[in-house]
Amino acid sequence: MNWERYRTHINLVVKFRKRSNSEYLRKTCTGSGNSKDFWSAVKPLFSQNVKSGNDTVLIENDKLVKYPESVANIMNSYLTWLLI
């Protein structure tokens, strides 16, 4: 098991996720001048009643993968490869 390689890649995944969330909020919350758009993007971040139902989506070989089982298989293959 190569723990350092695994840890490095997990940190990259977290970094890219945070960057993606920041870009989404910046695009959604600026420029339109519409407060409804702003609050529809921001409210789920602070609401206590929101379910955590965000689906994980990947782009694999230039194709969008959104089914949970397929995403899990791709991530499993990738993380297994890291540990070899």
Contact map, one row per residue, 1 for C-alpha under 8 A:
111000000000000000000000000000000000000000000000000000000000000000000000000000000011
111111000000000000000000000000000000000000000000000000000000000000000000000000000111
111111100000000000000000000000000000000000000000000000000000000000000000000000000010
011111110000000000000000000000000000000000000000000000000000000000000000000000000000
011111111000000000000000000000000000000000000000000000000000000000000000000000000110
011111111100000000000000000000000000000000000000000000000000000000000000000000100110
001111111110000000000000000000000000000000000000000000000000000000000000000000000000
000111111111000000000000000000000000000000000000000000000000000000000000000000000000
000011111111100000000000000000000000000000000000000000000000000000000000000000000000
000001111111110000000000000000000000000000000000000000000000000000000000000000000000
000000111111111000000000000000000000000000000000000000000000000000000000000000000000
000000011111111100000000000000000000000000000000000000000000000000000000000000000000
000000001111111110000000000000000000000000000000000000000000000000000000000000000000
000000000111111111000000000000000000000000000000000000000000000000000000000000000000
000000000011111111100000000000000000000000000000000000000000000000000000000000000000
000000000001111111110000000000000000000000000000000000000000000000000000000000000000
000000000000111111111000000000000000000000000000000000000000000000000000000000000000
000000000000011111111100000000000000000000000000000000000000000000000000000000000000
000000000000001111111110000000000000000000000000000000000000000000000000000000000000
000000000000000111111111000000000000000000000000000000000000000000000000000000000000
000000000000000011111111100000000000000000000000000000000000000000000000000000000000
000000000000000001111111110000000000000000000000000000000000000000000000000000000000
000000000000000000111111111000000000000000000000000000000000000000000000000000000000
000000000000000000011111111100000000000000000000000000000000000000000000000000000000
000000000000000000001111111110000000000011000000000000000000000000000000000000000000
000000000000000000000111111111000000000000000000000000000000000000000000000000000000
000000000000000000000011111111100000000000000000000000000000000000000000000000000000
000000000000000000000001111111110000110010000000000000000000000000000000000000000000
000000000000000000000000111111110000110010000000000000000000000000000000000000000000
000000000000000000000000011111111000010000000000000000000000000000000000000000000000
000000000000000000000000001111111000000000000000000000000000000000000000000000000000
000000000000000000000000000111111100100000000000000000000000000000000000000000000000
000000000000000000000000000001111110000000000000000000000000000000000000000000000000
000000000000000000000000000000011111110000000000000000000000000000000000000000000000
000000000000000000000000000000001111111000000000000000000000000000000000000000000000
000000000000000000000000000000000111111100000000000000000000000000000000000000000000
000000000000000000000000000110010111111110000000000000000000000000000000000000000000
000000000000000000000000000111000111111111000000000000000000000000000000000000000000
000000000000000000000000000000000011111111100000000000000000000000000000000000000000
000000000000000000000000000000000001111111110000000000000000000000000000000000000000
000000000000000000000000100110000000111111111000000000000000000000000000000000000000
000000000000000000000000100000000000011111111100000000000000000000000000000000000000
000000000000000000000000000000000000001111111110000000000000000000000000000000000000
000000000000000000000000000000000000000111111110010000000000000000000000000000000000
000000000000000000000000000000000000000011111110000000000000000000000000000000000000
000000000000000000000000000000000000000001111111000000000000000000000000000000000000
000000000000000000000000000000000000000000111111110000000000000000000000000000000000
000000000000000000000000000000000000000000000111110000000000000000000000000000000000
000000000000000000000000000000000000000000000011111000000000000000000000000000000000
000000000000000000000000000000000000000000010011111100000000000000000000000000000000
000000000000000000000000000000000000000000000000111110000000000000000000000000000000
000000000000000000000000000000000000000000000000011111000000000000000000000000000000
000000000000000000000000000000000000000000000000001111100000000000000000000000000000
000000000000000000000000000000000000000000000000000111110000000000000000000000000000
000000000000000000000000000000000000000000000000000011111000000001010000000000000000
000000000000000000000000000000000000000000000000000001111100000001010010000000000000
000000000000000000000000000000000000000000000000000000111110000111100010000000000000
000000000000000000000000000000000000000000000000000000011111000111000010000000000000
000000000000000000000000000000000000000000000000000000001111111110000000000000000000
000000000000000000000000000000000000000000000000000000000111111110000000000000000000
000000000000000000000000000000000000000000000000000000000011111000000000000000000000
000000000000000000000000000000000000000000000000000000000011111100000000000000000000
000000000000000000000000000000000000000000000000000000000011111110000000000000000000
000000000000000000000000000000000000000000000000000000001111011111000000000000000000
000000000000000000000000000000000000000000000000000000001111001111100110000000000000
000000000000000000000000000000000000000000000000000000111100000111110110000000000000
000000000000000000000000000000000000000000000000000000001000000011111110000000000000
000000000000000000000000000000000000000000000000000000110000000001111111000000000000
000000000000000000000000000000000000000000000000000000000000000000111111100000000000
000000000000000000000000000000000000000000000000000000000000000011111111110000000000
000000000000000000000000000000000000000000000000000000011100000011111111111000000000
000000000000000000000000000000000000000000000000000000000000000000011111111100000000
000000000000000000000000000000000000000000000000000000000000000000001111111110000000
000000000000000000000000000000000000000000000000000000000000000000000111111111000000
000000000000000000000000000000000000000000000000000000000000000000000011111111100000
000000000000000000000000000000000000000000000000000000000000000000000001111111110000
000000000000000000000000000000000000000000000000000000000000000000000000111111111000
000000000000000000000000000000000000000000000000000000000000000000000000011111111100
000001000000000000000000000000000000000000000000000000000000000000000000001111111110
000000000000000000000000000000000000000000000000000000000000000000000000000111111111
000000000000000000000000000000000000000000000000000000000000000000000000000011111111
010011000000000000000000000000000000000000000000000000000000000000000000000001111111
111011000000000000000000000000000000000000000000000000000000000000000000000000111111
110000000000000000000000000000000000000000000000000000000000000000000000000000011111
